[in-house]
Amino acid sequence: MAKTTHKPSPATEAYDAGMAMVLAHPIFGPLARRVNWVRSAASSQCPAAGWLVVRRDSCIHVHPKRHAPADEWAFILARGVLSYAMELFQSDRGDWSQWTAACDVVTTRFLASVKFGQCPADMQMAADAPSWDEDRWYRQFAESGTPAWVQALGLAGPKATSLQSPEAWTERPTAFVRHGHTQASQTWREVFAAGIANSVTQAVEIAAGTRTALGGENRSAPRSTTERARSWFIGSFPLLGAMVAAFDILEDAELCRREEIMVGAVDETLRTIYLNPAAGLTEQETRFVLAHEILHVALRHMGRRQGRDAYLWNVACDYVINDWLIQMQVGSPPALGLLHDLELRGLSAEEVYDRIVVDLRRMRKLLTLAGRQGDMLDRRLSIGQPPFTDLDAFYKEQLGKGLMLHESQGRGLLPAGLLEEIRALLQPPIPWEVELARWFDHHFPPIDTRRTYARLSRRQSATPDIPRPHVGPDPRWLEGRTFGVVLDTSGSMDRHTLAKALGSIASYAQAKEVPAVRVVCCDAAPYDMGYMEAQDIAHRVEIKGRGGTVLQPAITLLEGSADFPKDGPLLIITDADCDRLDVRRSHAYLLPAGRRLPFVPRGDIFYMT
């Protein structure tokens, strides 16, 4: 005997179609899946003249036999779940009927604003209704009563409230249907907010052509792992979101093979990140690699190299960046491995570099994300022309926006070292002349003046019989007020650099009332120029030598000179093309921009630009 099937009634078919529209919507679908739906004739508590009743215990009782089109059912069901999303069950309201009427106005207006479903003809809102929230409407109804057009918005009929009254909040449903699973860890408000964010994302995808319609995943064109990772930064990690959005991501296996890029690399001039598809990165690993490359650019590692070995500097930066990303739990490290050492935690890239250069043989065997080359690509020379925009200004602006959004949205804590570097980058750089002036301020404080009768001042003509004291600098302050200048006059030093350095030293020495300066030129041997007045340094110094570079004899000469103060500071002007120096007193170095000493200095360094 053939088995007979019962065809659902037209009312049920329309209801099911309306429920399907709700479940497919990015905002209302997650809410509807958390609700217990009661529609059986034996269990539903919905009045005969109503559509549905929303209960506080996440249960909605629907009229089991009401006839309506599917789009009207979608409108009504969405209004029901909005009662939970907007947290409208508030027991402190005095008149429950007026409160639920205010909630009916708000949910109806919201559905009309998002243009979802079709509002039934008998539930149309007044055209001139103001855009108030539920509290404002409730106060209005308490003062003036509930208008007839508001009473028509009720989901439970003209003589019942849409929301279950507080007196019945302890009751439980006897039979229900739940469409899908629920996440108990999320609140209604969190699910609602996530739904709105998902709706916005889908709308953007529709505009971009990657999605054909607003709704379920089967209507969206599949996105690659890289696209999902990029979207995660833009939507969930604002610190780097603006930077990631500004870069093109190129996945070309042939290009990466030709350029020997093992996993990834970045070119800040072309604003391009290169990912090797052959690496087989997961979405979490792609997030890590994207953040790694973006931080190279954001923290201006290319410009901070300052004459260091390019590959070892890249390795040092990798150690620092990888540790920060692991602490922040941004994605997961690639399975192929990466540079990470807990002993280097808390150190800057410059400090890590100074540590690893002592073992060049082992360090040159390490691999970056681009293999046995640095993953910071520098193509400025091959381009043949400077970039159209100021890269430093552009990337600092994007990083500053990201930090502001990260902190304003409370997205969590950042490693102290990363936060310190970001804020240091966002501060305008101090000109080297100002830094040099501070060095002079430290070593040569202002001279105190004193009044003395040992040398009388001129007498005033009005009172010629009254002697006046002389006011002038204390001679004791002038004793030993000098410093030594060790001038590298080797053939590698540029004359323009020497002129610039000597001019700055002369002007600051005069400003600080330094009567004389001890100058020693040095190339392969020292040439003591003796003491010179500050104003004569910039114009009358005769450059001697222009041979090789050996600066230690000049420093030893000054430190052992009997007529040079024991606490007199030294200012060493060189192009850094020298051997290790042993300076036993306070000192500073004045170097051309981009040069770096081949040893760890103990004194201050000023870079001339």
C-alpha positions in Angstrom: 0.0 0.0 0.0 1.4 3.4 -1.0 2.3 5.8 1.7 0.3 9.0 1.6 1.9 12.4 2.4 0.0 15.3 3.8 0.5 18.5 1.9 0.8 21.5 4.2 -2.0 24.0 4.2 -1.6 27.3 2.3 -1.3 29.2 5.6 1.6 26.9 6.7 3.3 27.2 3.3 3.2 31.0 3.5 4.5 30.9 7.1 7.4 28.6 6.2 8.3 30.8 3.3 8.3 33.9 5.6 10.4 32.1 8.2 12.9 31.1 5.4 13.2 34.8 4.5 14.0 35.6 8.1 16.5 32.8 8.5 18.3 33.9 5.4 18.7 37.5 6.5 22.1 38.4 8.1 20.5 40.4 10.8 17.4 38.5 11.7 18.6 35.0 10.9 20.9 34.6 13.9 18.2 36.0 16.2 15.5 33.7 14.9 17.7 30.6 15.5 17.9 31.5 19.2 14.1 31.6 19.6 11.7 28.7 20.5 8.8 29.0 18.0 5.4 27.6 19.1 2.8 27.3 16.4 0.8 24.1 17.2 -2.9 24.6 17.7 -2.7 22.8 21.1 0.2 24.8 22.5 0.1 28.3 21.0 -1.0 31.1 23.4 -1.5 33.6 20.6 -5.0 35.3 20.7 -7.3 34.6 17.8 -7.1 38.2 16.5 -3.3 38.4 16.8 -0.2 37.4 14.9 2.1 36.3 17.6 3.0 36.9 21.3 6.7 37.4 22.4 7.5 35.8 25.7 10.4 36.7 27.9 11.8 33.1 28.0 13.0 33.3 24.3 9.8 31.7 23.2 7.4 33.2 20.6 3.8 31.9 20.2 2.6 32.2 16.6 -1.0 32.0 15.4 -1.4 28.5 13.9 -4.0 29.2 11.2 -3.6 32.8 10.2 -3.5 33.5 6.5 -1.0 36.1 5.2 1.5 36.4 2.3 5.1 35.2 3.0 6.6 38.7 2.9 4.1 39.9 5.6 5.0 36.9 7.7 8.7 37.8 7.3 7.9 41.3 8.5 6.0 40.1 11.6 8.5 37.4 12.6 11.4 39.9 12.3 9.5 42.3 14.6 9.2 39.5 17.1 12.9 38.7 17.3 13.7 42.5 17.5 12.1 42.5 20.9 14.9 40.4 22.2 17.7 42.2 20.3 16.6 45.6 21.6 16.1 44.2 25.1 12.6 45.5 25.5 11.6 43.3 28.4 12.0 45.8 31.2 10.0 45.1 34.4 10.3 48.6 35.8 7.7 50.1 33.5 4.5 51.2 35.2 1.9 50.8 32.5 2.9 47.6 30.5 0.4 48.2 27.7 1.8 51.7 27.0 5.3 50.3 27.2 4.6 47.5 24.7 2.9 50.0 22.4 6.1 52.1 22.4 8.1 49.0 21.6 5.7 48.2 18.7 6.4 51.7 17.2 10.2 51.2 17.4 10.3 47.7 15.9 7.9 48.7 13.1 10.0 51.7 12.2 13.2 49.7 12.2 11.8 47.1 9.8 10.6 49.9 7.5 14.1 51.5 7.6 15.9 48.3 6.5 13.1 47.6 4.0 12.6 44.0 5.0 9.4 42.2 4.2 6.0 43.9 3.7 4.2 45.7 6.5 0.5 44.5 6.7 -2.0 47.1 5.5 -3.6 47.4 8.9 -0.2 48.1 10.6 0.9 51.2 8.7 2.6 53.9 10.7 1.5 57.5 10.7 3.4 59.4 8.0 4.3 62.3 10.3 5.5 60.1 13.3 8.7 61.4 14.8 11.9 59.3 15.0 11.9 58.7 18.8 13.2 55.8 20.8 11.0 53.6 23.0 11.6 55.7 26.1 10.5 58.9 24.4 7.4 57.2 23.0 6.5 55.7 26.4 6.6 59.1 28.0 4.4 60.5 25.3 1.8 57.8 25.7 1.9 58.2 29.5 1.1 61.9 29.1 -1.3 61.9 26.1 -2.6 58.3 25.8 -2.0 55.8 23.0 -3.3 56.8 19.6 -5.4 54.5 17.5 -2.8 54.1 14.8 -0.3 52.9 17.5 -2.8 50.4 18.9 -3.1 48.9 15.4 0.6 48.0 15.4 0.1 45.4 18.2 1.2 41.9 17.2 -1.1 40.2 19.6 -4.3 42.0 18.5 -6.2 45.1 19.7 -6.9 43.9 23.2 -3.6 42.2 24.1 0.0 43.3 24.4 2.7 42.1 22.0 5.2 41.4 24.8 4.3 39.0 27.6 3.4 40.8 30.8 5.8 40.5 33.8 3.1 38.5 35.8 3.6 35.5 33.5 7.4 35.6 33.1 7.8 32.4 35.1 5.7 30.2 32.7 7.5 27.8 30.3 6.3 26.6 26.9 5.2 23.0 26.4 6.1 22.5 22.8 8.3 24.5 20.4 10.4 24.4 17.3 14.0 25.9 17.1 15.4 26.7 13.7 19.1 25.8 14.1 21.5 26.0 17.1 22.2 28.8 19.5 25.4 30.1 21.2 24.6 30.5 24.9 27.8 32.5 25.4 26.5 35.4 23.4 23.9 37.9 24.5 21.0 39.1 22.3 22.7 42.4 21.9 25.9 40.9 20.8 24.2 38.7 18.2 22.3 41.7 17.0 25.4 43.8 16.6 27.2 40.9 14.8 24.3 40.6 12.4 24.3 44.3 11.6 28.1 44.1 10.9 27.6 41.0 8.7 24.8 42.8 6.8 27.1 45.8 6.1 29.9 43.4 4.9 27.5 41.6 2.5 26.2 45.0 1.2 29.8 46.0 0.4 30.4 42.6 -1.3 27.3 43.1 -3.4 28.6 46.5 -4.5 32.0 45.0 -5.3 30.4 42.2 -7.3 31.6 39.3 -5.1 28.1 38.6 -3.9 24.9 38.4 -5.9 22.3 39.0 -3.2 21.9 39.7 0.5 21.4 36.5 2.3 23.0 33.1 2.8 26.5 31.9 2.0 25.3 30.0 -1.1 24.6 33.3 -2.8 28.0 34.7 -2.3 31.0 34.1 -4.6 33.7 32.2 -2.7 36.4 34.3 -1.3 40.0 33.2 -1.1 42.0 32.7 2.1 43.9 35.9 1.5 40.7 37.9 1.0 39.2 36.6 4.2 42.4 37.4 6.1 42.4 41.0 4.7 38.8 41.4 5.6 39.6 40.3 9.2 42.1 43.1 9.6 39.8 45.7 8.2 36.8 44.6 10.4 38.5 43.2 13.5 42.0 44.6 13.9 41.9 48.4 13.4 45.5 49.0 14.4 46.7 47.6 11.0 43.4 47.8 9.1 44.1 51.0 7.3 47.6 49.9 6.4 46.4 46.5 5.0 43.7 48.3 3.0 46.3 50.5 1.4 48.3 47.6 0.0 47.8 45.3 -3.0 48.3 41.6 -2.3 49.9 39.7 -5.2 49.8 35.9 -5.2 51.9 34.8 -8.1 53.8 31.5 -7.8 56.0 32.1 -10.8 57.0 35.6 -9.7 57.8 34.3 -6.2 59.9 31.5 -7.6 61.8 34.0 -9.8 62.3 36.4 -6.9 63.1 33.5 -4.5 60.3 34.5 -2.1 59.7 31.5 0.1 56.6 32.7 2.0 56.1 36.5 1.7 57.7 39.9 1.1 56.7 43.5 1.0 57.6 46.5 -1.2 56.7 49.7 0.5 57.4 51.8 -2.6 55.0 49.9 -4.8 52.6 49.3 -1.8 52.5 45.6 -2.6 52.7 42.4 -0.5 53.9 39.3 -2.2 52.5 35.9 -1.0 53.8 32.6 -2.4 50.8 30.3 -3.0 53.1 27.3 -2.9 53.6 27.9 0.8 50.0 26.6 1.4 49.2 29.1 4.2 46.0 28.7 6.2 43.8 31.8 6.9 45.4 32.1 10.4 48.9 31.9 8.9 48.0 34.4 6.2 46.9 36.9 8.9 50.3 36.4 10.7 52.3 36.9 7.5 50.3 40.0 6.4 50.7 41.6 9.8 54.4 40.8 9.7 55.0 42.5 6.4 52.8 45.5 7.3 54.7 46.1 10.5 57.9 46.3 8.6 56.5 49.2 6.7 54.5 50.8 9.5 57.5 50.9 11.8 59.7 52.3 9.0 62.3 49.6 9.2 63.8 50.3 5.8 64.5 53.9 6.7 65.9 53.0 10.2 68.6 50.7 8.7 71.1 53.6 8.9 73.9 51.9 7.0 73.6 48.5 8.7 73.9 45.2 6.9 70.6 44.9 5.0 70.0 41.2 5.6 71.1 41.1 9.3 68.9 44.2 10.0 66.0 42.4 8.4 66.7 39.4 10.7 66.8 41.6 13.8 63.5 43.3 12.8 61.9 39.8 12.2 62.8 38.7 15.7 61.1 41.7 17.3 58.0 41.7 15.0 57.4 37.9 15.4 57.5 38.1 19.2 54.9 41.0 19.2 52.5 39.1 16.9 52.8 36.0 19.0 52.0 38.0 22.2 49.0 39.7 20.5 47.8 36.3 19.1 47.4 37.7 15.6 46.9 34.6 13.5 49.3 31.7 13.9 53.0 31.4 12.8 53.6 29.6 9.5 54.2 25.9 9.8 57.4 26.4 7.7 58.9 28.2 10.7 60.0 31.7 11.6 62.6 33.7 13.6 61.7 33.8 17.3 63.8 33.9 20.5 62.4 34.6 23.9 65.8 35.8 25.1 65.4 38.8 22.8 62.0 39.8 24.1 61.8 43.4 25.2 64.7 44.5 23.0 64.4 47.0 20.2 65.5 46.0 16.6 68.6 48.1 17.1 69.6 46.3 20.3 68.9 42.9 18.6 71.1 43.8 15.7 74.0 44.7 18.0 73.7 41.2 19.6 73.5 39.2 16.4 76.3 40.8 14.5 78.8 39.1 16.8 78.0 35.7 15.2 77.8 36.5 11.5 78.4 32.9 10.3 75.4 31.5 12.1 73.1 34.5 11.5 73.6 34.4 7.8 72.2 30.9 7.7 68.9 32.0 9.1 65.8 32.3 6.9 63.3 35.2 6.7 59.9 34.9 5.2 61.5 35.6 1.8 64.2 32.9 2.3 67.9 33.7 2.3 67.1 37.3 1.5 65.3 40.1 3.4 61.6 40.2 3.0 61.7 44.0 2.8 62.2 44.7 -0.9 63.8 47.9 -2.0 63.1 48.7 -5.6 63.5 52.5 -5.5 66.7 52.3 -7.7 65.0 50.1 -10.3 62.0 52.4 -10.6 64.1 55.3 -11.6 62.0 58.0 -10.1 60.9 59.0 -6.6 57.5 57.9 -5.3 54.6 60.2 -6.0 53.8 60.7 -2.3 55.8 61.1 0.9 56.0 57.4 2.0 57.0 58.3 5.6 54.1 60.7 6.0 51.6 58.4 4.4 52.4 55.3 6.4 52.7 57.2 9.7 49.3 58.7 9.1 47.8 55.3 8.4 49.5 53.8 11.5 48.3 56.8 13.6 44.7 56.3 12.5 44.9 52.6 13.3 46.3 53.2 16.8 43.5 55.8 17.5 40.8 53.3 16.5 42.4 50.5 18.4 42.5 52.5 21.6 39.1 54.2 21.2 37.3 50.8 20.5 39.0 49.1 23.4 40.4 46.3 21.2 42.9 45.1 23.9 46.4 45.7 25.1 49.5 46.0 22.9 53.0 45.0 23.7 54.8 47.8 25.4 57.7 47.8 23.0 55.3 48.0 20.0 53.3 50.8 21.6 56.6 52.7 22.4 57.8 52.4 18.8 54.5 53.5 17.3 54.3 56.6 19.5 57.9 57.4 18.8 57.3 57.3 15.1 54.2 59.5 15.3 56.3 62.2 17.0 58.0 64.7 14.7 61.8 64.0 14.6 64.0 66.4 16.5 66.5 68.2 14.2 70.1 67.2 14.8 71.0 70.9 15.5 68.5 70.9 18.4 69.9 67.7 19.7 73.4 69.1 19.5 72.3 72.2 21.3 70.9 70.1 24.1 74.4 68.4 24.4 76.0 71.8 24.8 73.4 72.8 27.4 74.2 69.7 29.4 78.0 70.3 29.4 78.0 74.1 29.4 75.3 75.5 31.7 74.7 79.3 31.7 77.4 81.3 33.4 76.4 83.0 36.7 77.1 86.7 37.0 78.3 88.5 40.2 78.7 92.0 41.5 82.2 93.1 42.6 83.9 96.3 43.7 87.3 95.0 42.7 86.6 96.6 39.4 84.3 99.6 39.6 81.7 100.3 37.0 81.3 103.8 35.5 79.8 106.3 37.9 76.5 107.8 37.1 76.7 111.5 36.3 73.8 112.3 38.7 75.6 110.7 41.6 79.4 110.8 40.9 80.3 110.3 44.5 78.6 106.9 44.8 80.7 104.0 43.5 79.0 101.4 41.4 79.9 97.7 41.4 80.9 95.9 38.3 78.5 93.2 37.1 80.0 90.4 35.0 80.6 86.7 34.7 82.3 84.9 37.5 85.9 84.1 36.4 85.7 80.8 38.2 83.0 79.6 35.7 85.3 80.3 32.8 88.1 78.1 34.1 88.1 74.8 32.1 85.1 75.9 30.0 86.2 74.2 26.8 85.8 71.0 24.8 87.9 69.1 22.3 87.1 68.5 18.7 88.5 65.5 17.0 88.1 66.1 13.3 88.3 63.2 10.9 90.2 64.6 7.9 90.7 61.4 5.9 90.0 61.2 2.2 86.6 59.7 2.7 85.3 62.8 4.5 83.3 65.2 2.4 84.3 68.9 2.6 80.7 70.0 2.7 80.1 67.7 5.7 83.1 69.2 7.5 82.0 72.7 6.8 78.5 72.0 8.1 79.7 70.4 11.3 82.3 73.1 12.0 79.8 75.9 11.4 77.3 74.4 13.9 80.0 73.8 16.5 81.2 77.4 16.2 77.8 78.9 16.6 76.8 76.8 19.6 80.2 77.4 21.3 79.8 81.1 20.9 76.2 80.9 22.2 77.4 79.0 25.3 80.2 81.5 26.0 83.0 78.9 25.4 86.1 81.1 25.1 88.3 78.5 23.2 88.1 75.1 21.7 90.9 72.5 21.3 90.9 71.2 17.7 92.8 68.1 16.6 92.8 66.9 13.0 93.4 63.3 12.4 93.8 60.9 9.5 96.7 58.5 9.7 98.3 60.7 12.4 97.0 63.5 14.7 97.6 67.2 13.9 97.1 69.3 17.0 95.7 72.7 16.0 95.8 74.0 19.6 93.1 76.2 21.2 91.1 78.3 18.8 88.5 81.0 19.5 84.9 79.8 18.8 84.3 82.3 16.0 87.5 81.1 14.2 86.6 77.5 14.0 84.3 77.7 11.0 86.6 79.9 8.9 90.2 79.5 9.9 90.7 75.7 10.4 93.3 74.4 8.0 92.4 70.9 7.1 95.5 68.7 7.3 96.0 65.1 6.3 93.4 63.7 3.9 95.0 60.3 4.2 93.7 57.1 6.0 91.5 57.0 9.1 93.0 56.3 12.5 91.3 58.4 15.2 92.5 56.8 18.4 95.8 58.7 18.5 93.9 62.0 18.4 91.7 60.9 21.3 94.7 59.7 23.3 96.5 63.0 22.7 93.6 65.0 24.2 93.1 62.7 27.1 96.8 62.8 28.0 97.3 66.6 27.4 98.3 68.5 30.5 96.7 71.7 29.4 93.3 70.1 28.6 90.8 69.8 31.4 90.3 66.3 32.8 86.5 66.6 32.6 86.5 68.4 29.2 84.1 66.6 26.8 85.0 65.5 23.3 83.1 65.9 20.1 84.2 63.5 17.4 83.3 64.4 13.8 83.7 61.4 11.4 82.1 59.5 8.6 82.1 56.3 10.7 84.7 54.7 8.4 87.0 54.0 11.3 88.2 51.4 13.8 86.9 50.8 17.3 87.5 53.8 19.6 88.3 53.8 23.3 87.1 57.1 24.8 87.3 57.4 28.6 85.5 60.7 29.1 82.2 62.2 28.1 81.9 62.4 24.4 79.6 62.5 21.4 79.8 61.7 17.7 78.7 63.8 14.8 78.0 61.6 11.7 76.6 62.1 8.2 73.0 60.8 7.8 72.8 57.1 6.9 76.2 56.2 8.4 76.8 53.9 11.3 79.7 53.3 13.6 81.2 49.8 13.4 81.0 49.3 17.2 78.5 50.0 20.0 79.2 53.6 21.1 78.9 54.8 24.6 78.4 58.5 23.8 75.6 60.3 22.1 75.3 60.3 18.3 74.0 63.2 16.1 73.2 62.6 12.5 73.7 65.6 10.2 71.0 65.9 7.5 
